[in-house]
Amino acid sequence: MKKYDKEFKKEAVKKYLDGQSVASISREIGVNENTIHKWKKEILSVNGEIDREKLEMRKRIIELEMENEILKKAAQIFSRSG
């Protein structure tokens, strides 16, 4: 039986949390679907680390999108006055 490190397992579970199906992850990384379900259960129930990380990333994306909009508006204002 092949051994996979924790980081590899986390990456597979992250793909699932990002909306990719277990079947497509299985095909992509060459791991049985049941194994991915096991990893999902193992990782998400132990410490919820991936959920927190995903939540933090979503918050950061929202912040960056807001900053981007502010910069676009500022660029429009300054391009008119120049």
BATIGU-842473 format. One record per residue (C-alpha): residue in three letters; x, y, z. Coordinates in nm, 2 decimals, decimal comma. Last residue first. Layout:
BEGIN
<site><resn>ala</resn><u>X</u><v>Y</v><w>Z</w></site>
...
//
This chain:
BEGIN
<site><resn>gly</resn><u>-0,48</u><v>6,52</v><w>-1,55</w></site>
<site><resn>ser</resn><u>-0,81</u><v>6,57</v><w>-1,36</w></site>
<site><resn>arg</resn><u>-1,00</u><v>6,29</v><w>-1,55</w></site>
<site><resn>ser</resn><u>-0,71</u><v>6,04</v><w>-1,51</w></site>
<site><resn>phe</resn><u>-0,70</u><v>6,11</v><w>-1,14</w></site>
<site><resn>ile</resn><u>-1,07</u><v>6,03</v><w>-1,08</w></site>
<site><resn>gln</resn><u>-1,06</u><v>5,72</v><w>-1,29</w></site>
<site><resn>ala</resn><u>-0,74</u><v>5,59</v><w>-1,12</w></site>
<site><resn>ala</resn><u>-0,91</u><v>5,66</v><w>-0,78</w></site>
<site><resn>lys</resn><u>-1,21</u><v>5,45</v><w>-0,88</w></site>
<site><resn>lys</resn><u>-0,99</u><v>5,16</v><w>-1,00</w></site>
<site><resn>leu</resn><u>-0,79</u><v>5,18</v><w>-0,68</w></site>
<site><resn>ile</resn><u>-1,10</u><v>5,16</v><w>-0,46</w></site>
<site><resn>glu</resn><u>-1,23</u><v>4,86</v><w>-0,66</w></site>
<site><resn>asn</resn><u>-0,89</u><v>4,68</v><w>-0,62</w></site>
<site><resn>glu</resn><u>-0,90</u><v>4,75</v><w>-0,25</w></site>
<site><resn>met</resn><u>-1,25</u><v>4,59</v><w>-0,23</w></site>
<site><resn>glu</resn><u>-1,13</u><v>4,29</v><w>-0,43</w></site>
<site><resn>leu</resn><u>-0,83</u><v>4,25</v><w>-0,20</w></site>
<site><resn>glu</resn><u>-1,04</u><v>4,26</v><w>0,11</w></site>
<site><resn>ile</resn><u>-1,28</u><v>4,00</v><w>-0,04</w></site>
<site><resn>ile</resn><u>-0,99</u><v>3,78</v><w>-0,14</w></site>
<site><resn>arg</resn><u>-0,84</u><v>3,81</v><w>0,22</w></site>
<site><resn>lys</resn><u>-1,17</u><v>3,70</v><w>0,37</w></site>
<site><resn>arg</resn><u>-1,19</u><v>3,40</v><w>0,14</w></site>
<site><resn>met</resn><u>-0,83</u><v>3,30</v><w>0,22</w></site>
<site><resn>glu</resn><u>-0,91</u><v>3,32</v><w>0,60</w></site>
<site><resn>leu</resn><u>-1,21</u><v>3,10</v><w>0,55</w></site>
<site><resn>lys</resn><u>-1,01</u><v>2,85</v><w>0,35</w></site>
<site><resn>glu</resn><u>-0,75</u><v>2,83</v><w>0,62</w></site>
<site><resn>arg</resn><u>-1,01</u><v>2,79</v><w>0,89</w></site>
<site><resn>asp</resn><u>-1,18</u><v>2,51</v><w>0,70</w></site>
<site><resn>ile</resn><u>-0,84</u><v>2,34</v><w>0,62</w></site>
<site><resn>glu</resn><u>-0,75</u><v>2,33</v><w>0,99</w></site>
<site><resn>gly</resn><u>-1,07</u><v>2,17</v><w>1,10</w></site>
<site><resn>asn</resn><u>-0,88</u><v>1,99</v><w>1,37</w></site>
<site><resn>val</resn><u>-0,94</u><v>1,62</v><w>1,36</w></site>
<site><resn>ser</resn><u>-1,28</u><v>1,60</v><w>1,19</w></site>
<site><resn>leu</resn><u>-1,18</u><v>1,77</v><w>0,87</w></site>
<site><resn>ile</resn><u>-0,86</u><v>1,58</v><w>0,82</w></site>
<site><resn>glu</resn><u>-0,97</u><v>1,23</v><w>0,89</w></site>
<site><resn>lys</resn><u>-1,31</u><v>1,26</v><w>0,72</w></site>
<site><resn>lys</resn><u>-1,16</u><v>1,40</v><w>0,41</w></site>
<site><resn>trp</resn><u>-0,88</u><v>1,16</v><w>0,42</w></site>
<site><resn>lys</resn><u>-1,12</u><v>0,87</v><w>0,43</w></site>
<site><resn>his</resn><u>-1,33</u><v>1,01</v><w>0,15</w></site>
<site><resn>ile</resn><u>-1,01</u><v>1,04</v><w>-0,05</w></site>
<site><resn>thr</resn><u>-0,93</u><v>0,68</v><w>0,02</w></site>
<site><resn>asn</resn><u>-1,27</u><v>0,57</v><w>-0,09</w></site>
<site><resn>glu</resn><u>-1,23</u><v>0,76</v><w>-0,42</w></site>
<site><resn>asn</resn><u>-0,91</u><v>0,56</v><w>-0,50</w></site>
<site><resn>val</resn><u>-0,60</u><v>0,77</v><w>-0,57</w></site>
<site><resn>gly</resn><u>-0,46</u><v>0,86</v><w>-0,91</w></site>
<site><resn>ile</resn><u>-0,41</u><v>1,23</v><w>-0,85</w></site>
<site><resn>glu</resn><u>-0,64</u><v>1,37</v><w>-1,13</w></site>
<site><resn>arg</resn><u>-0,87</u><v>1,06</v><w>-1,15</w></site>
<site><resn>ser</resn><u>-0,94</u><v>1,06</v><w>-0,78</w></site>
<site><resn>ile</resn><u>-0,98</u><v>1,44</v><w>-0,77</w></site>
<site><resn>ser</resn><u>-1,24</u><v>1,40</v><w>-1,05</w></site>
<site><resn>ala</resn><u>-1,43</u><v>1,14</v><w>-0,86</w></site>
<site><resn>val</resn><u>-1,42</u><v>1,33</v><w>-0,53</w></site>
<site><resn>ser</resn><u>-1,58</u><v>1,63</v><w>-0,71</w></site>
<site><resn>gln</resn><u>-1,41</u><v>1,96</v><w>-0,72</w></site>
<site><resn>gly</resn><u>-1,59</u><v>2,23</v><w>-0,52</w></site>
<site><resn>asp</resn><u>-1,30</u><v>2,42</v><w>-0,35</w></site>
<site><resn>leu</resn><u>-1,36</u><v>2,20</v><w>-0,04</w></site>
<site><resn>tyr</resn><u>-1,28</u><v>1,89</v><w>-0,26</w></site>
<site><resn>lys</resn><u>-0,96</u><v>2,05</v><w>-0,39</w></site>
<site><resn>lys</resn><u>-0,87</u><v>2,13</v><w>-0,04</w></site>
<site><resn>val</resn><u>-0,91</u><v>1,77</v><w>0,06</w></site>
<site><resn>ala</resn><u>-0,66</u><v>1,66</v><w>-0,21</w></site>
<site><resn>glu</resn><u>-0,41</u><v>1,93</v><w>-0,10</w></site>
<site><resn>lys</resn><u>-0,45</u><v>1,82</v><w>0,26</w></site>
<site><resn>lys</resn><u>-0,37</u><v>1,46</v><w>0,17</w></site>
<site><resn>phe</resn><u>-0,06</u><v>1,56</v><w>-0,02</w></site>
<site><resn>glu</resn><u>0,05</u><v>1,77</v><w>0,28</w></site>
<site><resn>lys</resn><u>-0,01</u><v>1,48</v><w>0,52</w></site>
<site><resn>asp</resn><u>0,23</u><v>1,25</v><w>0,33</w></site>
<site><resn>tyr</resn><u>0,10</u><v>0,97</v><w>0,11</w></site>
<site><resn>lys</resn><u>0,19</u><v>0,60</v><w>0,17</w></site>
<site><resn>lys</resn><u>0,14</u><v>0,34</v><w>-0,10</w></site>
<site><resn>met</resn><u>0,00</u><v>0,00</v><w>0,00</w></site>
//
